[in-house]
Amino acid sequence: MTATLERVDVARTAPAKGRSRARARHRLTVLALMAPATLGFALFFGYPLVATIGFSFTKYDLINAPEWVGWENYAYMFSDKLFRTAVYNTLWFVVVLTAARVVFALGVASVIARLKSGVGLVRTLCYLPSLAPPVAATLVFFLVMRPNEGPLDAFLGWFGVDGPLWFADPVWAKPGIAAVVLWVSGDLMIIILAAILDVPQEQYEAAELDGAGPVRRWWHVTLPTISPVLVFGVVNSIILALQLFTQAVVAGSAASGSADVTGSTKVLGFPENSTLTFPMWLYTQGFRYFDMGYAAAMATVLFVISFAATALLVQRMRRASHQEER
């Protein structure tokens, strides 16, 4: 009887060992396949992030060894007037660009989705501007909106309207940059268009049988269905606005006429610091004043704000989806 029980135990143990070895081989295979991406993430994102946070507590000029100063760089932000100006301008772009970009892309995508003919041509024409490099797109808008010489002022002149100075006017400089960003929002439009076209037709038919018109079908069927894509558009627009740099630099340089043959300029934020964004002031501190510690502190703050905004929006989206399921 004892020998029989021992044979049964051995028979049970052998398959268990085989399954554990198979799971171990599977895990090693997965780890081996993930190793290149994991190493790349650690090398090009993880290490720079940790190093930036470390440098933010130091005084560092890229030449001498870093000197520990604690929270001094973060405390200096509260007394830096241009820092507050950069924060205000960046928040302006976050609010205006996020709302305008999502509404603009949603409106264009909704119109294209209803077209019966020429959809491919219209879709291509709306997407092509997003392929333009930021420098080229900004220069095109600068030439179009050039005071007293550009086509836009000539068009306004036909109606007896004197155009403003656009990029040379502190009031109109930020709206001009926002117009450039909107013009190249074809990538977001294509994503939203794909989401609209993916809405099940049965839902529209059911809403139509209930007496819902086109507006109500769009409001009660289309928008709730594509809400995850709209949240993605909001997050993407917020991050884009927080990192706005190239368009502001090019517009200010062209309007001030301070750019040399290499494209560099000594005038940032023209006119009157109205286009001075957070990344621009970060760049100035790090690579013009060589105050890399303060620049690292600003980069850390920018990362925390971007991460917090993304996490908050994703959490709210999950809560909304759970409520709909209930």
C-alpha beads as a LAMMPS data file, in Angstrom:
LAMMPS data file: protein, C-alpha beads

326 atoms
325 bonds

1 atom types
1 bond types

-500.0 500.0 xlo xhi
-500.0 500.0 ylo yhi
-500.0 500.0 zlo zhi

Masses

1 110.0

Atoms # bond

1 1 1 0.000 0.000 0.000
2 1 1 2.878 2.362 0.845
3 1 1 4.635 1.639 -2.455
4 1 1 1.447 2.425 -4.325
5 1 1 1.092 5.815 -2.621
6 1 1 4.725 6.648 -3.389
7 1 1 4.195 5.898 -7.086
8 1 1 1.104 8.143 -7.117
9 1 1 3.042 11.007 -5.463
10 1 1 5.856 10.669 -8.008
11 1 1 3.363 10.673 -10.858
12 1 1 1.754 13.879 -9.503
13 1 1 5.091 15.608 -8.875
14 1 1 6.483 15.025 -12.374
15 1 1 3.785 16.998 -14.280
16 1 1 3.967 19.790 -11.676
17 1 1 7.723 20.127 -12.188
18 1 1 7.202 20.104 -15.946
19 1 1 4.640 22.895 -15.746
20 1 1 6.893 25.013 -13.500
21 1 1 9.797 24.588 -15.914
22 1 1 7.560 25.551 -18.839
23 1 1 6.410 28.670 -16.979
24 1 1 10.013 29.564 -16.177
25 1 1 11.036 29.169 -19.834
26 1 1 8.047 31.275 -20.878
27 1 1 8.999 34.039 -18.446
28 1 1 12.613 34.008 -19.608
29 1 1 11.450 34.218 -23.233
30 1 1 9.194 37.191 -22.444
31 1 1 11.982 38.929 -20.523
32 1 1 14.423 38.352 -23.383
33 1 1 11.990 39.839 -25.904
34 1 1 11.294 42.824 -23.621
35 1 1 14.960 43.426 -22.792
36 1 1 15.775 45.787 -25.730
37 1 1 12.742 47.990 -25.048
38 1 1 13.340 47.922 -21.281
39 1 1 17.015 48.838 -21.652
40 1 1 16.170 51.591 -24.119
41 1 1 13.524 52.998 -21.776
42 1 1 15.896 52.915 -18.819
43 1 1 18.775 54.438 -20.769
44 1 1 16.954 57.180 -22.668
45 1 1 14.121 58.019 -20.247
46 1 1 14.708 56.607 -16.791
47 1 1 18.298 57.744 -16.330
48 1 1 17.764 61.276 -17.784
49 1 1 14.712 61.708 -15.547
50 1 1 16.573 60.686 -12.407
51 1 1 19.598 62.796 -13.391
52 1 1 17.394 65.840 -14.035
53 1 1 15.763 65.520 -10.619
54 1 1 19.201 65.194 -9.046
55 1 1 20.624 68.239 -10.859
56 1 1 17.577 70.294 -9.827
57 1 1 18.956 70.360 -6.273
58 1 1 22.369 71.609 -7.382
59 1 1 24.123 74.621 -8.838
60 1 1 25.565 73.381 -12.104
61 1 1 27.017 75.279 -15.078
62 1 1 28.009 72.292 -17.271
63 1 1 31.714 73.036 -16.601
64 1 1 32.322 72.841 -12.880
65 1 1 31.185 70.006 -10.651
66 1 1 27.583 70.273 -9.382
67 1 1 27.236 71.993 -6.012
68 1 1 24.399 70.923 -3.716
69 1 1 22.013 73.793 -2.903
70 1 1 18.912 71.903 -1.758
71 1 1 15.554 73.543 -2.533
72 1 1 17.136 76.851 -3.561
73 1 1 16.305 76.482 -7.254
74 1 1 12.654 75.743 -6.515
75 1 1 12.415 78.633 -4.061
76 1 1 13.860 81.023 -6.641
77 1 1 10.943 80.321 -8.988
78 1 1 8.598 82.304 -6.727
79 1 1 10.727 85.462 -7.091
80 1 1 11.538 85.063 -10.797
81 1 1 9.292 87.545 -12.640
82 1 1 9.990 86.088 -16.063
83 1 1 9.192 82.646 -14.690
84 1 1 5.729 83.893 -13.744
85 1 1 5.363 85.482 -17.187
86 1 1 6.335 82.196 -18.845
87 1 1 3.862 80.281 -16.677
88 1 1 1.048 82.683 -17.569
89 1 1 1.771 82.473 -21.302
90 1 1 2.004 78.690 -21.160
91 1 1 -1.286 78.397 -19.257
92 1 1 -2.891 80.660 -21.867
93 1 1 -1.743 78.284 -24.598
94 1 1 -2.901 75.249 -22.578
95 1 1 -6.428 76.595 -22.143
96 1 1 -6.876 78.110 -25.603
97 1 1 -5.080 75.465 -27.652
98 1 1 -6.654 72.511 -25.841
99 1 1 -10.194 73.789 -26.362
100 1 1 -9.626 75.136 -29.880
101 1 1 -7.631 72.156 -31.124
102 1 1 -10.117 69.522 -29.961
103 1 1 -13.172 71.504 -31.135
104 1 1 -11.523 72.309 -34.473
105 1 1 -10.475 68.693 -35.115
106 1 1 -13.884 67.383 -34.017
107 1 1 -15.739 69.856 -36.221
108 1 1 -13.668 69.123 -39.321
109 1 1 -13.880 65.362 -38.739
110 1 1 -17.678 65.542 -38.290
111 1 1 -18.049 67.444 -41.568
112 1 1 -15.801 65.043 -43.494
113 1 1 -17.682 62.037 -42.086
114 1 1 -20.902 63.352 -43.663
115 1 1 -19.453 63.975 -47.130
116 1 1 -20.800 61.786 -49.889
117 1 1 -18.105 62.397 -52.503
118 1 1 -14.532 63.640 -52.594
119 1 1 -13.893 62.366 -49.063
120 1 1 -10.383 61.178 -49.849
121 1 1 -9.338 64.492 -51.388
122 1 1 -10.759 66.601 -48.552
123 1 1 -9.251 64.316 -45.928
124 1 1 -5.853 64.537 -47.591
125 1 1 -5.989 68.329 -47.894
126 1 1 -6.887 68.662 -44.210
127 1 1 -4.119 66.289 -43.126
128 1 1 -1.286 67.622 -45.313
129 1 1 -0.517 70.731 -43.174
130 1 1 0.346 68.469 -40.222
131 1 1 3.302 67.175 -42.269
132 1 1 4.832 70.653 -42.523
133 1 1 7.831 71.241 -40.219
134 1 1 7.004 73.675 -37.375
135 1 1 9.579 76.204 -38.579
136 1 1 8.235 76.230 -42.137
137 1 1 4.612 76.429 -40.975
138 1 1 5.361 79.367 -38.675
139 1 1 7.266 81.236 -41.389
140 1 1 4.366 80.735 -43.814
141 1 1 1.960 82.255 -41.309
142 1 1 4.384 85.100 -40.631
143 1 1 4.524 85.956 -44.341
144 1 1 0.737 85.686 -44.690
145 1 1 0.140 87.881 -41.620
146 1 1 2.964 90.324 -42.247
147 1 1 1.739 93.844 -41.291
148 1 1 0.825 96.043 -44.291
149 1 1 2.467 93.605 -46.719
150 1 1 0.903 90.203 -46.166
151 1 1 -2.086 88.794 -48.064
152 1 1 -4.230 88.815 -44.926
153 1 1 -3.867 92.578 -44.422
154 1 1 -4.554 93.104 -48.126
155 1 1 -7.739 91.046 -47.825
156 1 1 -8.850 93.010 -44.745
157 1 1 -8.090 96.240 -46.608
158 1 1 -10.764 95.412 -49.180
159 1 1 -13.318 95.810 -46.386
160 1 1 -11.718 98.939 -44.990
161 1 1 -10.232 97.128 -41.966
162 1 1 -6.722 97.956 -40.800
163 1 1 -5.025 94.773 -39.697
164 1 1 -3.043 94.683 -36.431
165 1 1 0.693 94.084 -36.200
166 1 1 0.008 90.367 -35.589
167 1 1 3.263 88.744 -34.384
168 1 1 4.718 92.163 -33.516
169 1 1 1.740 93.046 -31.291
170 1 1 1.687 91.706 -27.689
171 1 1 -2.097 91.271 -27.930
172 1 1 -2.125 89.333 -31.216
173 1 1 1.146 87.398 -30.991
174 1 1 -0.244 84.494 -28.955
175 1 1 -3.419 84.126 -31.088
176 1 1 -1.181 84.084 -34.164
177 1 1 0.891 81.235 -32.738
178 1 1 -2.312 79.415 -31.766
179 1 1 -3.491 79.738 -35.388
180 1 1 -0.269 78.061 -36.562
181 1 1 -0.809 75.130 -34.195
182 1 1 -4.449 74.767 -35.262
183 1 1 -3.448 74.723 -38.924
184 1 1 -1.243 71.667 -38.339
185 1 1 -3.821 69.736 -36.286
186 1 1 -4.640 67.325 -39.109
187 1 1 -3.171 64.385 -37.193
188 1 1 -5.722 64.745 -34.391
189 1 1 -8.477 65.273 -36.960
190 1 1 -7.637 61.952 -38.638
191 1 1 -7.753 60.113 -35.290
192 1 1 -11.144 61.592 -34.397
193 1 1 -12.451 60.913 -37.911
194 1 1 -11.495 57.241 -37.569
195 1 1 -13.354 57.097 -34.245
196 1 1 -16.474 58.692 -35.756
197 1 1 -16.487 56.279 -38.684
198 1 1 -16.113 53.383 -36.239
199 1 1 -19.348 54.210 -34.377
200 1 1 -21.765 51.267 -34.928
201 1 1 -24.436 52.162 -37.462
202 1 1 -27.012 50.255 -35.422
203 1 1 -26.857 52.918 -32.715
204 1 1 -27.705 55.655 -35.213
205 1 1 -30.575 53.594 -36.589
206 1 1 -31.940 52.928 -33.101
207 1 1 -31.754 56.618 -32.218
208 1 1 -33.467 57.546 -35.492
209 1 1 -36.304 55.117 -34.759
210 1 1 -36.723 56.858 -31.394
211 1 1 -37.220 60.150 -33.231
212 1 1 -33.759 61.660 -32.704
213 1 1 -32.676 64.156 -35.346
214 1 1 -29.121 64.641 -36.690
215 1 1 -28.093 66.976 -33.859
216 1 1 -29.433 64.710 -31.123
217 1 1 -27.842 61.646 -32.738
218 1 1 -24.515 63.465 -32.847
219 1 1 -24.861 64.607 -29.232
220 1 1 -26.222 61.401 -27.665
221 1 1 -24.585 58.763 -29.875
222 1 1 -21.422 60.084 -31.522
223 1 1 -19.932 62.064 -28.630
224 1 1 -20.382 59.407 -25.899
225 1 1 -18.961 56.712 -28.178
226 1 1 -15.831 58.651 -29.143
227 1 1 -15.294 60.169 -25.675
228 1 1 -12.115 58.107 -25.016
229 1 1 -10.613 59.497 -28.227
230 1 1 -11.602 63.025 -27.221
231 1 1 -9.895 62.530 -23.853
232 1 1 -6.786 61.438 -25.732
233 1 1 -7.039 64.605 -27.820
234 1 1 -7.297 66.735 -24.677
235 1 1 -4.264 65.050 -23.086
236 1 1 -2.283 65.316 -26.312
237 1 1 -3.166 68.999 -26.683
238 1 1 -2.242 69.798 -23.076
239 1 1 1.173 68.168 -23.458
240 1 1 1.707 69.918 -26.798
241 1 1 0.863 73.310 -25.261
242 1 1 3.089 72.706 -22.237
243 1 1 5.998 71.925 -24.581
244 1 1 5.343 74.753 -27.053
245 1 1 8.723 76.109 -28.119
246 1 1 9.564 76.147 -31.822
247 1 1 6.608 78.175 -33.080
248 1 1 7.078 80.851 -30.399
249 1 1 10.817 81.173 -31.070
250 1 1 10.438 81.377 -34.850
251 1 1 7.528 83.831 -34.712
252 1 1 9.317 86.129 -32.255
253 1 1 12.583 85.962 -34.187
254 1 1 10.948 86.723 -37.528
255 1 1 8.814 89.541 -36.141
256 1 1 11.739 91.189 -34.332
257 1 1 14.102 90.763 -37.266
258 1 1 16.830 89.596 -34.886
259 1 1 17.571 86.207 -36.425
260 1 1 20.978 85.868 -38.073
261 1 1 21.950 83.690 -41.029
262 1 1 22.147 80.620 -38.770
263 1 1 18.584 81.161 -37.550
264 1 1 19.573 81.922 -33.951
265 1 1 18.275 84.979 -32.162
266 1 1 19.076 86.966 -29.050
267 1 1 15.482 88.156 -28.637
268 1 1 13.208 85.564 -27.060
269 1 1 9.590 86.225 -26.146
270 1 1 9.155 89.114 -28.599
271 1 1 7.108 91.266 -28.362
272 1 1 7.382 92.302 -24.704
273 1 1 7.729 88.690 -23.513
274 1 1 4.205 87.945 -24.724
275 1 1 5.404 84.733 -26.429
276 1 1 7.832 83.656 -23.699
277 1 1 6.753 80.097 -22.906
278 1 1 7.865 77.796 -20.107
279 1 1 10.147 75.641 -22.323
280 1 1 11.649 78.802 -23.849
281 1 1 12.585 80.197 -20.446
282 1 1 13.911 76.761 -19.455
283 1 1 16.116 76.729 -22.561
284 1 1 17.332 80.256 -21.836
285 1 1 18.345 79.382 -18.283
286 1 1 20.085 76.162 -19.251
287 1 1 21.840 76.980 -22.516
288 1 1 22.279 80.761 -22.431
289 1 1 22.824 81.511 -18.784
290 1 1 24.283 78.019 -18.161
291 1 1 22.251 77.690 -14.965
292 1 1 21.576 74.022 -15.534
293 1 1 20.436 73.427 -11.962
294 1 1 17.619 75.952 -12.261
295 1 1 16.746 74.622 -15.721
296 1 1 16.594 71.079 -14.318
297 1 1 14.236 72.284 -11.576
298 1 1 11.984 73.863 -14.202
299 1 1 12.075 70.641 -16.263
300 1 1 11.085 68.648 -13.175
301 1 1 8.146 70.967 -12.513
302 1 1 7.062 70.652 -16.151
303 1 1 7.220 66.865 -15.962
304 1 1 5.197 66.741 -12.734
305 1 1 2.504 69.035 -14.148
306 1 1 2.267 67.040 -17.392
307 1 1 2.086 63.750 -15.518
308 1 1 -0.520 65.048 -13.062
309 1 1 -2.744 66.442 -15.826
310 1 1 -2.557 63.187 -17.768
311 1 1 -3.258 61.025 -14.720
312 1 1 -6.215 63.197 -13.683
313 1 1 -7.831 63.063 -17.123
314 1 1 -7.314 59.308 -17.456
315 1 1 -8.806 58.741 -13.994
316 1 1 -11.856 60.831 -14.824
317 1 1 -12.283 58.951 -18.097
318 1 1 -12.227 55.615 -16.248
319 1 1 -14.794 56.836 -13.736
320 1 1 -17.062 58.041 -16.538
321 1 1 -16.780 54.689 -18.337
322 1 1 -17.592 52.775 -15.129
323 1 1 -20.671 54.941 -14.544
324 1 1 -21.877 54.294 -18.101
325 1 1 -21.445 50.539 -17.629
326 1 1 -23.576 50.666 -14.457

Bonds

1 1 1 2
2 1 2 3
3 1 3 4
4 1 4 5
5 1 5 6
6 1 6 7
7 1 7 8
8 1 8 9
9 1 9 10
10 1 10 11
11 1 11 12
12 1 12 13
13 1 13 14
14 1 14 15
15 1 15 16
16 1 16 17
17 1 17 18
18 1 18 19
19 1 19 20
20 1 20 21
21 1 21 22
22 1 22 23
23 1 23 24
24 1 24 25
25 1 25 26
26 1 26 27
27 1 27 28
28 1 28 29
29 1 29 30
30 1 30 31
31 1 31 32
32 1 32 33
33 1 33 34
34 1 34 35
35 1 35 36
36 1 36 37
37 1 37 38
38 1 38 39
39 1 39 40
40 1 40 41
41 1 41 42
42 1 42 43
43 1 43 44
44 1 44 45
45 1 45 46
46 1 46 47
47 1 47 48
48 1 48 49
49 1 49 50
50 1 50 51
51 1 51 52
52 1 52 53
53 1 53 54
54 1 54 55
55 1 55 56
56 1 56 57
57 1 57 58
58 1 58 59
59 1 59 60
60 1 60 61
61 1 61 62
62 1 62 63
63 1 63 64
64 1 64 65
65 1 65 66
66 1 66 67
67 1 67 68
68 1 68 69
69 1 69 70
70 1 70 71
71 1 71 72
72 1 72 73
73 1 73 74
74 1 74 75
75 1 75 76
76 1 76 77
77 1 77 78
78 1 78 79
79 1 79 80
80 1 80 81
81 1 81 82
82 1 82 83
83 1 83 84
84 1 84 85
85 1 85 86
86 1 86 87
87 1 87 88
88 1 88 89
89 1 89 90
90 1 90 91
91 1 91 92
92 1 92 93
93 1 93 94
94 1 94 95
95 1 95 96
96 1 96 97
97 1 97 98
98 1 98 99
99 1 99 100
100 1 100 101
101 1 101 102
102 1 102 103
103 1 103 104
104 1 104 105
105 1 105 106
106 1 106 107
107 1 107 108
108 1 108 109
109 1 109 110
110 1 110 111
111 1 111 112
112 1 112 113
113 1 113 114
114 1 114 115
115 1 115 116
116 1 116 117
117 1 117 118
118 1 118 119
119 1 119 120
120 1 120 121
121 1 121 122
122 1 122 123
123 1 123 124
124 1 124 125
125 1 125 126
126 1 126 127
127 1 127 128
128 1 128 129
129 1 129 130
130 1 130 131
131 1 131 132
132 1 132 133
133 1 133 134
134 1 134 135
135 1 135 136
136 1 136 137
137 1 137 138
138 1 138 139
139 1 139 140
140 1 140 141
141 1 141 142
142 1 142 143
143 1 143 144
144 1 144 145
145 1 145 146
146 1 146 147
147 1 147 148
148 1 148 149
149 1 149 150
150 1 150 151
151 1 151 152
152 1 152 153
153 1 153 154
154 1 154 155
155 1 155 156
156 1 156 157
157 1 157 158
158 1 158 159
159 1 159 160
160 1 160 161
161 1 161 162
162 1 162 163
163 1 163 164
164 1 164 165
165 1 165 166
166 1 166 167
167 1 167 168
168 1 168 169
169 1 169 170
170 1 170 171
171 1 171 172
172 1 172 173
173 1 173 174
174 1 174 175
175 1 175 176
176 1 176 177
177 1 177 178
178 1 178 179
179 1 179 180
180 1 180 181
181 1 181 182
182 1 182 183
183 1 183 184
184 1 184 185
185 1 185 186
186 1 186 187
187 1 187 188
188 1 188 189
189 1 189 190
190 1 190 191
191 1 191 192
192 1 192 193
193 1 193 194
194 1 194 195
195 1 195 196
196 1 196 197
197 1 197 198
198 1 198 199
199 1 199 200
200 1 200 201
201 1 201 202
202 1 202 203
203 1 203 204
204 1 204 205
205 1 205 206
206 1 206 207
207 1 207 208
208 1 208 209
209 1 209 210
210 1 210 211
211 1 211 212
212 1 212 213
213 1 213 214
214 1 214 215
215 1 215 216
216 1 216 217
217 1 217 218
218 1 218 219
219 1 219 220
220 1 220 221
221 1 221 222
222 1 222 223
223 1 223 224
224 1 224 225
225 1 225 226
226 1 226 227
227 1 227 228
228 1 228 229
229 1 229 230
230 1 230 231
231 1 231 232
232 1 232 233
233 1 233 234
234 1 234 235
235 1 235 236
236 1 236 237
237 1 237 238
238 1 238 239
239 1 239 240
240 1 240 241
241 1 241 242
242 1 242 243
243 1 243 244
244 1 244 245
245 1 245 246
246 1 246 247
247 1 247 248
248 1 248 249
249 1 249 250
250 1 250 251
251 1 251 252
252 1 252 253
253 1 253 254
254 1 254 255
255 1 255 256
256 1 256 257
257 1 257 258
258 1 258 259
259 1 259 260
260 1 260 261
261 1 261 262
262 1 262 263
263 1 263 264
264 1 264 265
265 1 265 266
266 1 266 267
267 1 267 268
268 1 268 269
269 1 269 270
270 1 270 271
271 1 271 272
272 1 272 273
273 1 273 274
274 1 274 275
275 1 275 276
276 1 276 277
277 1 277 278
278 1 278 279
279 1 279 280
280 1 280 281
281 1 281 282
282 1 282 283
283 1 283 284
284 1 284 285
285 1 285 286
286 1 286 287
287 1 287 288
288 1 288 289
289 1 289 290
290 1 290 291
291 1 291 292
292 1 292 293
293 1 293 294
294 1 294 295
295 1 295 296
296 1 296 297
297 1 297 298
298 1 298 299
299 1 299 300
300 1 300 301
301 1 301 302
302 1 302 303
303 1 303 304
304 1 304 305
305 1 305 306
306 1 306 307
307 1 307 308
308 1 308 309
309 1 309 310
310 1 310 311
311 1 311 312
312 1 312 313
313 1 313 314
314 1 314 315
315 1 315 316
316 1 316 317
317 1 317 318
318 1 318 319
319 1 319 320
320 1 320 321
321 1 321 322
322 1 322 323
323 1 323 324
324 1 324 325
325 1 325 326
